[in-house]
Amino acid sequence: MRVIVLANQKGGVGKTTTAINLGTALAAIGEKVLIIDLDPQGNASTGLGIDRKSRLASTYDVMVGERSLLSVSQPTSVPRLFVAPSTLDLLGVELEIAGDSDRSFKVRTAIQELGKQIAQDEDPFTYILLDCPPSLNLLTINALAASDSVLVPLQCEFFALEGLSQLLSTIEQVRKSLNPRLAIHGVVLTMYDPRNNLATQVVADVRQFMGDKVYDTIIPRNVRVSEAPSHGKPVLLYDLKCAGSQAYLKLASEVIQRERRLRAA
Protein backbone atom coordinates (compact mmCIF):
# COMPACT_ATOMS: atom_id res chain seq x y z
CA MET A 1 0.00 0.00 0.00
CA ARG A 2 1.77 3.09 -1.28
CA VAL A 3 0.80 6.50 0.10
CA ILE A 4 1.29 9.52 -2.18
CA VAL A 5 0.39 13.09 -1.23
CA LEU A 6 -0.48 15.64 -3.90
CA ALA A 7 0.78 18.92 -2.53
CA ASN A 8 1.30 22.50 -3.64
CA GLN A 9 0.64 25.52 -1.46
CA LYS A 10 -0.41 27.48 -4.55
CA GLY A 11 -4.06 27.21 -5.54
CA GLY A 12 -5.35 26.58 -9.04
CA VAL A 13 -2.51 24.34 -10.19
CA GLY A 14 -4.64 21.26 -10.93
CA LYS A 15 -3.93 19.44 -7.67
CA THR A 16 -7.45 18.15 -7.02
CA THR A 17 -8.05 17.50 -10.71
CA THR A 18 -4.87 15.41 -10.77
CA ALA A 19 -5.88 13.50 -7.62
CA ILE A 20 -9.27 12.61 -9.11
CA ASN A 21 -8.05 11.64 -12.54
CA LEU A 22 -4.81 9.94 -11.51
CA GLY A 23 -6.81 7.88 -9.01
CA THR A 24 -9.31 6.99 -11.74
CA ALA A 25 -6.56 6.08 -14.19
CA LEU A 26 -4.78 3.89 -11.62
CA ALA A 27 -8.07 2.11 -10.87
CA ALA A 28 -8.71 1.66 -14.60
CA ILE A 29 -5.44 -0.22 -15.04
CA GLY A 30 -6.10 -2.57 -12.13
CA GLU A 31 -5.00 -0.83 -8.92
CA LYS A 32 -7.33 -0.42 -5.93
CA VAL A 33 -7.21 3.22 -4.89
CA LEU A 34 -8.39 5.32 -1.94
CA ILE A 35 -8.42 9.11 -2.26
CA ILE A 36 -8.35 10.89 1.11
CA ASP A 37 -9.86 14.37 0.78
CA LEU A 38 -8.20 16.69 3.29
CA ASP A 39 -9.34 19.94 1.70
CA PRO A 40 -12.26 21.59 3.59
CA GLN A 41 -13.67 22.69 0.22
CA GLY A 42 -14.24 19.01 -0.59
CA ASN A 43 -13.73 19.43 -4.31
CA ALA A 44 -12.21 15.96 -4.77
CA SER A 45 -15.30 14.44 -3.16
CA THR A 46 -17.65 16.52 -5.32
CA GLY A 47 -15.67 15.74 -8.46
CA LEU A 48 -16.12 12.03 -7.75
CA GLY A 49 -19.88 12.40 -7.44
CA ILE A 50 -20.18 12.29 -3.64
CA ASP A 51 -23.10 14.57 -2.75
CA ARG A 52 -22.57 16.80 0.28
CA LYS A 53 -25.79 15.50 1.88
CA SER A 54 -24.40 11.96 1.83
CA ARG A 55 -21.21 12.88 3.71
CA LEU A 56 -22.52 11.80 7.10
CA ALA A 57 -18.98 10.90 8.15
CA SER A 58 -15.83 12.48 6.78
CA THR A 59 -12.11 12.95 7.20
CA TYR A 60 -12.95 15.43 9.98
CA ASP A 61 -14.25 12.52 12.08
CA VAL A 62 -11.02 10.65 11.35
CA MET A 63 -8.87 13.62 12.39
CA VAL A 64 -10.62 14.01 15.75
CA GLY A 65 -10.49 10.25 16.41
CA GLU A 66 -14.22 9.51 16.23
CA ARG A 67 -14.20 7.27 13.15
CA SER A 68 -11.79 5.01 11.32
CA LEU A 69 -10.60 5.76 7.81
CA LEU A 70 -12.19 2.56 6.53
CA SER A 71 -15.59 3.42 8.02
CA VAL A 72 -15.80 6.84 6.32
CA SER A 73 -14.59 5.64 2.91
CA GLN A 74 -17.20 5.44 0.16
CA PRO A 75 -17.20 3.70 -3.22
CA THR A 76 -17.36 5.92 -6.29
CA SER A 77 -18.84 5.35 -9.74
CA VAL A 78 -15.38 4.16 -10.77
CA PRO A 79 -14.78 0.47 -9.98
CA ARG A 80 -11.90 -0.02 -7.52
CA LEU A 81 -11.82 3.69 -6.63
CA PHE A 82 -12.92 4.85 -3.15
CA VAL A 83 -12.92 8.24 -1.45
CA ALA A 84 -12.81 9.38 2.18
CA PRO A 85 -14.84 12.59 1.72
CA SER A 86 -14.27 16.00 3.24
CA THR A 87 -16.66 18.50 4.83
CA LEU A 88 -16.39 22.11 5.93
CA ASP A 89 -15.91 20.83 9.50
CA LEU A 90 -12.23 20.47 8.59
CA LEU A 91 -11.94 24.26 8.73
CA GLY A 92 -11.92 24.12 12.52
CA VAL A 93 -10.00 20.91 13.07
CA GLU A 94 -6.64 22.64 13.59
CA LEU A 95 -7.93 24.41 16.69
CA GLU A 96 -9.49 21.20 18.01
CA ILE A 97 -6.31 19.14 17.78
CA ALA A 98 -3.76 21.91 18.39
CA GLY A 99 -3.17 20.80 21.97
CA ASP A 100 -2.64 17.12 21.11
CA SER A 101 0.91 15.84 21.24
CA ASP A 102 0.27 13.75 18.11
CA ARG A 103 -1.42 16.57 16.17
CA SER A 104 0.92 16.12 13.18
CA PHE A 105 0.36 12.35 12.99
CA LYS A 106 -3.43 11.97 12.97
CA VAL A 107 -3.52 10.89 9.33
CA ARG A 108 -0.50 8.61 9.68
CA THR A 109 -2.16 6.80 12.59
CA ALA A 110 -5.40 6.45 10.63
CA ILE A 111 -3.59 4.96 7.63
CA GLN A 112 -1.64 2.55 9.86
CA GLU A 113 -4.94 1.39 11.40
CA LEU A 114 -6.40 0.99 7.91
CA GLY A 115 -3.45 -1.21 6.98
CA LYS A 116 -4.12 -3.46 9.98
CA GLN A 117 -7.83 -3.65 9.17
CA ILE A 118 -7.26 -4.78 5.59
CA ALA A 119 -4.17 -6.90 6.24
CA GLN A 120 -6.12 -10.12 5.59
CA ASP A 121 -8.14 -8.64 2.73
CA GLU A 122 -7.75 -10.54 -0.54
CA ASP A 123 -8.13 -7.26 -2.44
CA PRO A 124 -6.42 -4.52 -0.39
CA PHE A 125 -5.82 -0.92 -1.40
CA THR A 126 -2.60 -0.62 -3.39
CA TYR A 127 -2.51 3.19 -3.61
CA ILE A 128 -3.66 5.93 -1.27
CA LEU A 129 -3.71 9.47 -2.68
CA LEU A 130 -4.05 12.43 -0.33
CA ASP A 131 -5.51 15.67 -1.66
CA CYS A 132 -4.46 18.69 0.41
CA PRO A 133 -5.69 22.28 0.76
CA PRO A 134 -3.76 24.96 -1.16
CA SER A 135 -1.76 26.03 1.90
CA LEU A 136 0.95 24.69 4.20
CA ASN A 137 -1.28 24.25 7.26
CA LEU A 138 -1.62 21.41 9.77
CA LEU A 139 -3.73 19.36 7.36
CA THR A 140 -0.97 19.46 4.75
CA ILE A 141 1.67 18.70 7.39
CA ASN A 142 -0.40 15.67 8.48
CA ALA A 143 -0.53 14.45 4.88
CA LEU A 144 3.22 14.90 4.37
CA ALA A 145 3.97 13.13 7.65
CA ALA A 146 1.80 10.17 6.59
CA SER A 147 3.08 9.67 3.05
CA ASP A 148 5.80 7.72 1.32
CA SER A 149 6.25 10.34 -1.37
CA VAL A 150 5.05 13.67 -2.76
CA LEU A 151 3.60 14.27 -6.20
CA VAL A 152 3.73 17.97 -7.09
CA PRO A 153 1.27 19.32 -9.70
CA LEU A 154 2.79 22.44 -11.21
CA GLN A 155 0.98 24.84 -13.51
CA CYS A 156 2.92 26.00 -16.56
CA GLU A 157 2.96 29.67 -15.63
CA PHE A 158 5.36 32.41 -14.52
CA PHE A 159 5.38 31.88 -10.73
CA ALA A 160 5.73 28.09 -10.94
CA LEU A 161 9.39 27.82 -9.92
CA GLU A 162 9.02 30.29 -7.05
CA GLY A 163 6.23 28.22 -5.50
CA LEU A 164 8.13 25.01 -6.14
CA SER A 165 11.16 26.27 -4.20
CA GLN A 166 8.96 27.04 -1.17
CA LEU A 167 7.35 23.60 -1.33
CA LEU A 168 10.70 21.81 -1.62
CA SER A 169 11.88 23.67 1.48
CA THR A 170 8.81 22.52 3.41
CA ILE A 171 9.27 18.94 2.26
CA GLU A 172 12.86 19.01 3.49
CA GLN A 173 11.75 20.35 6.88
CA VAL A 174 9.13 17.61 7.20
CA ARG A 175 11.69 14.99 6.20
CA LYS A 176 14.07 16.17 8.93
CA SER A 177 11.53 16.53 11.73
CA LEU A 178 8.51 14.27 11.06
CA ASN A 179 8.98 11.78 8.24
CA PRO A 180 12.52 10.78 7.21
CA ARG A 181 11.24 8.39 4.52
CA LEU A 182 9.41 11.13 2.59
CA ALA A 183 10.64 11.35 -1.02
CA ILE A 184 9.69 13.41 -4.04
CA HIS A 185 7.85 11.06 -6.38
CA GLY A 186 7.76 13.58 -9.19
CA VAL A 187 6.58 16.87 -10.60
CA VAL A 188 3.72 16.82 -13.11
CA LEU A 189 3.32 19.85 -15.34
CA THR A 190 -0.33 20.83 -15.77
CA MET A 191 -2.48 23.17 -17.89
CA TYR A 192 0.08 23.22 -20.67
CA ASP A 193 -0.80 25.21 -23.79
CA PRO A 194 1.76 24.64 -26.56
CA ARG A 195 0.66 27.89 -28.25
CA ASN A 196 1.99 29.84 -25.28
CA ASN A 197 5.72 30.57 -25.51
CA LEU A 198 5.90 31.23 -21.77
CA ALA A 199 4.45 27.78 -20.98
CA THR A 200 7.10 26.16 -23.17
CA GLN A 201 9.81 28.13 -21.36
CA VAL A 202 8.42 27.10 -17.95
CA VAL A 203 8.55 23.44 -18.99
CA ALA A 204 12.20 23.85 -19.99
CA ASP A 205 13.07 25.70 -16.76
CA VAL A 206 11.39 23.13 -14.50
CA ARG A 207 13.07 20.24 -16.30
CA GLN A 208 16.44 21.97 -15.93
CA PHE A 209 15.80 22.65 -12.23
CA MET A 210 14.32 19.25 -11.25
CA GLY A 211 15.89 16.93 -13.81
CA ASP A 212 14.44 13.43 -13.97
CA LYS A 213 12.04 14.21 -11.10
CA VAL A 214 9.76 15.77 -13.72
CA TYR A 215 7.38 13.26 -15.32
CA ASP A 216 7.59 12.86 -19.07
CA THR A 217 3.80 13.19 -19.23
CA ILE A 218 2.47 16.75 -19.44
CA ILE A 219 -1.20 17.45 -18.74
CA PRO A 220 -2.56 19.78 -21.44
CA ARG A 221 -5.03 22.59 -20.91
CA ASN A 222 -8.25 20.87 -21.97
CA VAL A 223 -11.84 22.07 -21.79
CA ARG A 224 -13.17 18.54 -21.15
CA VAL A 225 -11.02 18.28 -18.01
CA SER A 226 -12.54 21.55 -16.78
CA GLU A 227 -16.12 20.44 -17.55
CA ALA A 228 -15.99 17.01 -15.94
CA PRO A 229 -16.21 18.04 -12.22
CA SER A 230 -19.49 19.89 -12.81
CA HIS A 231 -20.95 16.52 -13.83
CA GLY A 232 -19.50 14.77 -10.76
CA LYS A 233 -17.27 12.64 -12.95
CA PRO A 234 -13.56 12.16 -13.58
CA VAL A 235 -12.65 13.19 -17.11
CA LEU A 236 -11.93 9.55 -17.99
CA LEU A 237 -15.64 8.80 -17.51
CA TYR A 238 -16.77 12.08 -19.03
CA ASP A 239 -14.72 11.80 -22.22
CA LEU A 240 -12.21 8.97 -22.42
CA LYS A 241 -10.86 9.97 -25.81
CA CYS A 242 -10.02 13.60 -25.04
CA ALA A 243 -6.41 14.74 -24.70
CA GLY A 244 -6.73 15.21 -20.92
CA SER A 245 -7.94 11.64 -20.32
CA GLN A 246 -5.17 10.16 -22.43
CA ALA A 247 -2.58 12.24 -20.56
CA TYR A 248 -3.79 11.00 -17.16
CA LEU A 249 -3.68 7.39 -18.34
CA LYS A 250 -0.06 7.94 -19.42
CA LEU A 251 0.71 9.59 -16.07
CA ALA A 252 -0.73 6.60 -14.18
CA SER A 253 1.51 4.23 -16.16
CA GLU A 254 4.50 6.44 -15.44
CA VAL A 255 3.68 6.55 -11.71
CA ILE A 256 3.54 2.75 -11.57
CA GLN A 257 6.84 2.44 -13.46
CA ARG A 258 8.51 4.81 -10.99
CA GLU A 259 7.07 2.79 -8.10
CA ARG A 260 8.61 -0.36 -9.50
CA ARG A 261 12.00 1.34 -9.79
CA LEU A 262 11.72 2.68 -6.21
CA ARG A 263 10.91 -0.78 -4.87
CA ALA A 264 13.73 -2.36 -6.86
CA ALA A 265 16.16 0.20 -5.44
Backbone torsions as a table, in degrees:
resi	resn	phi	psi	omega
1	MET	NA	107.8	-178.7
2	ARG	-96.7	136.7	-176.3
3	VAL	-113.8	118.1	-177.6
4	ILE	-123.3	127.7	177.2
5	VAL	-100.6	134.6	173.5
6	LEU	-98.1	113.8	-171.1
7	ALA	-135.3	140.7	169.7
8	ASN	-170.3	123.1	-176.3
9	GLN	-70.6	-12.1	178.4
10	LYS	-87.5	135.4	178.4
11	GLY	-82.2	160.8	174.1
12	GLY	72.6	25.6	-177.9
13	VAL	-102.0	0.9	-179.6
14	GLY	91.6	22.0	-177.2
15	LYS	-66.0	-53.1	-179.4
16	THR	-66.9	-41.0	177.5
17	THR	-58.8	-40.5	178.3
18	THR	-68.5	-40.0	178.1
19	ALA	-59.6	-47.7	-178.7
20	ILE	-62.1	-50.3	-171.1
21	ASN	-81.6	-30.1	172.8
22	LEU	-67.4	-43.2	177.5
23	GLY	-59.4	-43.0	178.8
24	THR	-64.1	-43.7	-179.5
25	ALA	-65.3	-40.9	177.3
26	LEU	-62.2	-42.5	178.4
27	ALA	-64.3	-36.7	-177.9
28	ALA	-66.5	-26.3	-179.6
29	ILE	-103.1	18.8	167.3
30	GLY	109.4	-5.9	178.5
31	GLU	-81.1	157.5	173.1
32	LYS	-107.9	120.1	-164.8
33	VAL	-123.3	139.3	171.6
34	LEU	-119.7	123.9	173.3
35	ILE	-99.5	123.8	177.7
36	ILE	-100.9	114.6	-177.0
37	ASP	-89.8	109.2	-179.8
38	LEU	-108.5	12.1	178.3
39	ASP	-97.1	121.2	-180.0
40	PRO	-54.4	-26.1	178.0
41	GLN	-67.0	-25.0	175.6
42	GLY	66.9	27.8	-176.1
43	ASN	-68.3	-32.2	177.5
44	ALA	-64.8	-40.0	178.8
45	SER	-64.9	-46.3	179.5
46	THR	-62.6	-42.6	-179.1
47	GLY	-66.8	-16.1	176.6
48	LEU	-102.1	11.8	173.3
49	GLY	83.3	16.6	178.9
50	ILE	-89.6	107.4	-178.3
51	ASP	-65.2	142.2	-178.1
52	ARG	-60.0	-32.5	-179.1
53	LYS	-68.5	-22.5	-178.1
54	SER	-91.5	-0.1	-179.1
55	ARG	-88.4	67.5	-178.1
56	LEU	-72.3	-25.3	174.3
57	ALA	-135.3	144.5	-172.4
58	SER	-145.4	-176.0	178.5
59	THR	-65.1	-20.5	173.4
60	TYR	-59.7	-46.1	-179.4
61	ASP	-63.5	-31.8	176.5
62	VAL	-69.5	-43.2	-177.8
63	MET	-63.3	-35.4	-178.8
64	VAL	-92.4	4.0	173.1
65	GLY	81.8	17.8	-177.7
66	GLU	-93.6	-21.1	-179.9
67	ARG	-139.4	157.6	175.0
68	SER	-87.2	159.5	179.8
69	LEU	-62.5	-39.1	-179.4
70	LEU	-64.2	-38.1	-175.5
71	SER	-72.4	-23.9	179.9
72	VAL	-94.5	-10.1	-177.3
73	SER	-73.4	139.6	-178.3
74	GLN	-124.1	144.9	173.4
75	PRO	-71.1	153.8	176.2
76	THR	-111.2	-177.8	178.3
77	SER	-73.1	-9.1	178.6
78	VAL	-94.3	119.9	176.7
79	PRO	-55.7	136.6	176.9
80	ARG	73.6	9.4	176.7
81	LEU	-118.6	124.8	-179.2
82	PHE	-122.9	158.9	178.5
83	VAL	-137.7	137.4	167.8
84	ALA	-95.8	104.2	-168.7
85	PRO	-74.8	163.7	179.4
86	SER	-112.8	155.1	172.3
87	THR	-133.6	170.3	179.8
88	LEU	-65.5	-13.9	177.1
89	ASP	-57.2	-26.1	-179.6
90	LEU	-62.4	-20.5	179.7
91	LEU	-58.5	-32.6	-176.5
92	GLY	-102.5	3.6	-172.8
93	VAL	-68.5	-29.9	-179.5
94	GLU	-59.8	-43.5	179.4
95	LEU	-66.0	-36.3	-176.9
96	GLU	-69.2	-34.1	-176.2
97	ILE	-105.5	3.4	-174.5
98	ALA	-57.5	-33.1	-177.5
99	GLY	-86.4	-3.5	-178.4
100	ASP	-80.3	137.5	-179.4
101	SER	-66.7	-25.0	-179.5
102	ASP	-103.4	27.6	-173.6
103	ARG	-60.3	-25.7	-179.2
104	SER	-88.8	-2.8	-173.2
105	PHE	-122.7	18.1	-179.2
106	LYS	-61.1	-44.7	-178.1
107	VAL	-71.0	-40.1	178.2
108	ARG	-59.0	-45.6	179.1
109	THR	-60.6	-42.9	-179.6
110	ALA	-63.2	-40.1	179.6
111	ILE	-70.1	-38.1	176.6
112	GLN	-62.3	-40.9	177.7
113	GLU	-66.3	-37.4	176.3
114	LEU	-61.2	-43.0	178.9
115	GLY	-59.2	-39.8	178.1
116	LYS	-67.9	-39.1	-177.7
117	GLN	-66.9	-32.7	-176.4
118	ILE	-105.5	12.5	-175.7
119	ALA	-57.9	-35.4	-178.3
120	GLN	-96.2	3.3	-178.9
121	ASP	-69.1	134.0	179.1
122	GLU	-73.0	-17.3	-178.4
123	ASP	-134.9	70.9	-175.6
124	PRO	-77.7	165.6	172.0
125	PHE	-64.1	137.2	176.5
126	THR	-104.9	-24.7	176.8
127	TYR	-134.5	136.8	169.3
128	ILE	-118.6	125.7	177.7
129	LEU	-111.9	129.5	179.0
130	LEU	-107.8	122.9	176.7
131	ASP	-99.3	125.1	-172.9
132	CYS	-107.8	161.2	172.2
133	PRO	-69.6	160.1	-179.6
134	PRO	-80.7	58.7	177.6
135	SER	-163.3	162.6	179.3
136	LEU	-99.5	65.2	-179.7
137	ASN	-100.5	-169.3	-175.5
138	LEU	-65.8	-29.4	177.0
139	LEU	-65.3	-44.5	178.3
140	THR	-66.6	-40.2	177.3
141	ILE	-61.4	-41.7	176.1
142	ASN	-58.0	-44.5	-178.7
143	ALA	-65.0	-43.1	178.9
144	LEU	-64.9	-37.8	-179.5
145	ALA	-70.0	-21.6	-175.8
146	ALA	-95.9	-9.1	-167.2
147	SER	-101.5	158.0	172.7
148	ASP	-81.5	-35.0	-175.3
149	SER	-155.8	166.4	-177.2
150	VAL	-116.8	130.0	171.5
151	LEU	-108.0	123.9	-174.0
152	VAL	-107.8	108.1	171.1
153	PRO	-76.6	132.8	-174.4
154	LEU	-134.5	117.3	-179.8
155	GLN	-71.2	140.6	-179.6
156	CYS	-79.5	76.4	179.6
157	GLU	-146.5	174.9	-164.9
158	PHE	-57.7	-42.4	-173.5
159	PHE	-88.3	11.0	-173.9
160	ALA	-58.7	-49.4	-175.7
161	LEU	-68.1	-34.3	178.3
162	GLU	-62.1	-46.3	178.4
163	GLY	-66.0	-36.0	-179.9
164	LEU	-64.0	-40.8	179.4
165	SER	-60.6	-42.2	178.7
166	GLN	-63.4	-42.7	-179.6
167	LEU	-65.7	-42.0	179.4
168	LEU	-61.9	-36.4	177.3
169	SER	-64.4	-42.2	178.6
170	THR	-65.0	-43.0	179.0
171	ILE	-59.5	-41.2	179.3
172	GLU	-65.1	-39.1	177.3
173	GLN	-64.5	-42.3	178.5
174	VAL	-65.2	-39.4	179.3
175	ARG	-62.0	-39.8	-178.6
176	LYS	-72.8	-36.5	-169.9
177	SER	-105.2	-29.3	-171.3
178	LEU	-124.8	-32.5	-170.5
179	ASN	-149.5	84.4	-175.4
180	PRO	-64.0	-18.1	-178.6
181	ARG	-86.2	-5.8	-175.2
182	LEU	-63.5	127.1	179.8
183	ALA	-126.3	161.6	174.3
184	ILE	-89.4	112.9	-179.4
185	HIS	-70.8	-44.9	178.5
186	GLY	170.6	168.2	176.8
187	VAL	-112.7	125.3	177.2
188	VAL	-109.4	124.3	-179.8
189	LEU	-82.9	128.0	-173.8
190	THR	-120.0	164.0	174.7
191	MET	55.2	42.4	-177.7
192	TYR	-83.4	128.7	176.1
193	ASP	-119.5	108.0	-175.5
194	PRO	-64.1	-15.8	179.2
195	ARG	-78.4	-11.5	-176.7
196	ASN	-97.6	115.2	-178.5
197	ASN	-62.2	-35.2	179.8
198	LEU	-64.4	-41.1	179.3
199	ALA	-61.1	-41.1	178.7
200	THR	-64.5	-37.7	178.7
201	GLN	-68.5	-38.2	178.1
202	VAL	-62.9	-43.2	177.7
203	VAL	-56.8	-46.9	-179.7
204	ALA	-63.5	-41.1	-178.6
205	ASP	-66.5	-43.4	-179.1
206	VAL	-66.1	-40.6	178.6
207	ARG	-64.7	-37.0	177.7
208	GLN	-67.4	-39.0	-176.3
209	PHE	-75.0	-40.3	-172.9
210	MET	-106.8	-9.7	176.9
211	GLY	60.4	-133.8	-175.4
212	ASP	-76.3	2.4	174.0
213	LYS	-72.7	-17.2	179.7
214	VAL	-84.7	128.3	178.1
215	TYR	-64.2	148.6	174.9
216	ASP	-65.9	-35.7	-178.8
217	THR	-69.9	132.3	174.2
218	ILE	-117.4	132.3	-179.7
219	ILE	-87.3	118.7	-176.3
220	PRO	-78.2	158.1	169.1
221	ARG	-70.2	121.8	-170.6
222	ASN	-145.5	125.7	-174.4
223	VAL	-64.8	-30.1	-179.5
224	ARG	-68.7	-34.1	175.2
225	VAL	-63.6	-39.7	-180.0
226	SER	-70.2	-34.6	-177.4
227	GLU	-75.6	-33.2	-170.7
228	ALA	-55.1	-45.3	-177.4
229	PRO	-59.7	-30.9	180.0
230	SER	-67.4	-16.8	176.6
231	HIS	-100.3	4.2	-179.5
232	GLY	66.8	31.2	-177.0
233	LYS	-132.8	146.6	166.3
234	PRO	-66.0	155.2	-177.3
235	VAL	-64.5	-25.7	179.3
236	LEU	-66.5	-26.9	174.6
237	LEU	-87.2	-31.4	-176.7
238	TYR	-74.2	-42.6	179.5
239	ASP	-159.2	91.7	-174.3
240	LEU	-63.0	-31.5	-171.9
241	LYS	-87.3	-7.2	-177.2
242	CYS	-70.6	163.9	-176.2
243	ALA	-61.3	-36.8	180.0
244	GLY	-64.0	-44.9	178.6
245	SER	-60.8	-45.4	-178.8
246	GLN	-63.8	-36.5	178.5
247	ALA	-65.6	-41.4	-179.3
248	TYR	-69.4	-32.6	174.4
249	LEU	-64.5	-40.3	177.2
250	LYS	-65.4	-39.6	179.1
251	LEU	-63.2	-41.9	179.2
252	ALA	-60.3	-42.5	177.9
253	SER	-62.9	-39.7	-179.6
254	GLU	-68.0	-38.3	177.0
255	VAL	-61.4	-45.0	-179.6
256	ILE	-64.9	-40.1	178.0
257	GLN	-62.5	-41.0	178.2
258	ARG	-65.5	-37.9	178.2
259	GLU	-60.9	-42.4	179.6
260	ARG	-62.6	-40.7	178.5
261	ARG	-66.6	-38.8	179.1
262	LEU	-63.8	-41.8	-178.9
263	ARG	-68.6	-38.0	179.5
264	ALA	-65.7	-34.0	-179.6
265	ALA	-73.4	NA	NA
